[in-house]
Structures are given as C-alpha cells and as structure tokens.
Amino acid sequence: GKVRAKQYKDVPIKIPNWVPQAHCFTTEFKRHEKELLEAEVYPDDVWVLSYPKSGTTWVQEMVWCICNDLNFEAARATKISARFPFLEIGLQSAALHFSFKDVKDMPRPRFIKSHLPVSMLPKRYWEVKPKTIHIRRNPKSVAVSYFYHSQGIHYRGSMDTFLRSFVREHQFYSPYHAHVIEYHELRDCDNILHVSFEEMKRYLPSVVRKVCQFFGKSYSKAELELLYQHLSFKSMRDNPAVNFENPKGPTKGEPFMRKGEADGWKKELTPEQIHMLDEWTKERVPNPEHRKLFE
Ligand code: A3P
C-alpha cells in the first residue's frame, strides 16, 4: 500500500510548500511507523541512505572500511547485514528477521542502512544530524537491477511487466524520482554527502577521497590501493560478507552482485523500454536542474 508521512515539519528541505508524496510499502509498515519515527539517533551514527539498487552495499562497504581503519579482515569476517544493518528490513516482510532491535542494540558508533524517503526518517534524525552518505543511480540502471533483484525474491513477471509497474510507481519505496529529488534538496545539510553510482564507476579514488575527508580520515597511497582492490566488483562479487542470500532458499536467478555496470541497460533494455523510461523521467521531472540528477 501507499503510505504518506504525517510528520515532516522538521525536515530542512529546500522545496517551497513541500508536501511529501505517498510511498509504496507493505502493510507491515503502518504497524511499526510510530516505533520507526520515535527511534533513537546518535551523533556518532553513520547512515547510508538510498533508493533500492543504487549501489547501497558498495557505499556501505566503502564507508565501513574507511571508518574502521581499513580493517579488511574484520570486514570479511562479518556479514555486512550485521556490521551495517538495514533499519527497516522488518517492514518489508513479516517473515524477515526484525531489525529495529539490532540497530537499537548495536555498539556505538552504529552503522545504519535505510531506503526510507526523507519524510519518513526518525524525527530525531533532524535534531542530531548524524553523518550520512546518500547515493543515487541512473533510473534505467536502477530499473534493470531492481527487476533482477525482485525476480530473485518473489517476482514472477517479465522484465516488461516489471518496468510497467515501476513507472506506475508500484514497487517498494516508489516513487523513485521524488525519493532522489527530496534527498538532493537537502543539499545544504552538511551532515549529508551525496555521491552517485556512476561517479564511483568512473573514478572510485575521487569518491574515496571525498568520503575520507568527510569522516576526517587519512590513509597512505598503499593503503588506499588495497581499499580500491577490496571495493572492486570482482572482489565484492567473490566476498560472501557483502552478498545476500535469499531468505526463501537459494536464488534461482542472478546473484546479488549481478553485473555492476553503469550502462548495462543499453544492452539489456529494448528501444521501446528505454523510450518508456525516458518519457517517465521527463514527465516526472519537469525541472531542468533536477533532470540532471537522472542523466
Ligand atoms: P547490478 O544489478 O546492476 O549489477 P544495492 O546494494 O543498492 O542493492 O545495489 C546493487 C547494485 O550495485 C547491483 O547492480 C550490484 O552489482 C552493484 N554493485 C555492488 N557492488 C559493486 C561494485 N563493487 N562495483 C560495481 N557495482 C557494484
């Protein structure tokens, strides 16, 4: 169902007369909304926020290593879901392990992943303003990645059917564009650093440099080389600590680390599908400044 945030007056967003859109969640959401909004937030928390399939895990691993003295051994020894829990995963399916408690009980500094839209973050987030990385990714890449991800869990339709439901904003956390734009419009919040998947693909060292600076960390050239190695697609694909298993058994479809490309959609989508997604972005994003976020 669609859920619209009720309390959003504290959000320092740059959109005049902003009223958040309703976002797509499971029915579980309403039962836990209050608990979520009241959740504690600490100043030494580290948050990673995104729309699903935007490269969240990649950023989490980068941030965790940078904040933990590049301890790759510890990173490989413990699953990312334990080091960097997904705040609201319990809201996606009642069958999934309930996650608020994990986050609550984590030793500080806590590392927290979330796909919540701006309007649904815990109220305390806006008072405390913990350091946060937001990542966005091209809509066509997100669409393809989201299809394969959903197919691995529950989805039985074709790519075409999935894309049609995606542009109708029927997938979890949709609408996608509003999700990205709302985070972009928090650009004056200096606790939030914005990065993109494409930027990380193009030249990872420059993103790593920004993230190190943001957290006040500095590493030698040789140490950073090991970090780039650790964060490469091949290394992450072969690292069980950053891959996910399907809770319902072995995944039939694609692995979590599927392709890791910035322009794979050019081969994976038909011209008609590309056209449909481009028209959708044009319609949803009339503002030319905002349009740049989706190129
Ligand atoms: P693809 O399905 O296009 O391969 P999220 O973590 O938000 O769910 O995003 C998953 C996407 O990020 C997947 O995209 C995955 O392959 C990609 N990804 C993860 N680690 C990566 C890396 N080290 N390099 C490039 N892409 C990576």
Boltz pocket constraint, residues with backbone or C-beta under 6 A from the ligand:
constraints:
  - pocket:
      binder: B
      contacts: [[A, 50], [A, 51], [A, 52], [A, 53], [A, 54], [A, 55], [A, 56], [A, 57], [A, 58], [A, 141], [A, 144], [A, 145], [A, 146], [A, 148], [A, 231], [A, 232], [A, 233], [A, 234], [A, 236], [A, 256], [A, 257], [A, 258], [A, 259], [A, 260], [A, 261], [A, 264]]
      max_distance: 6.0
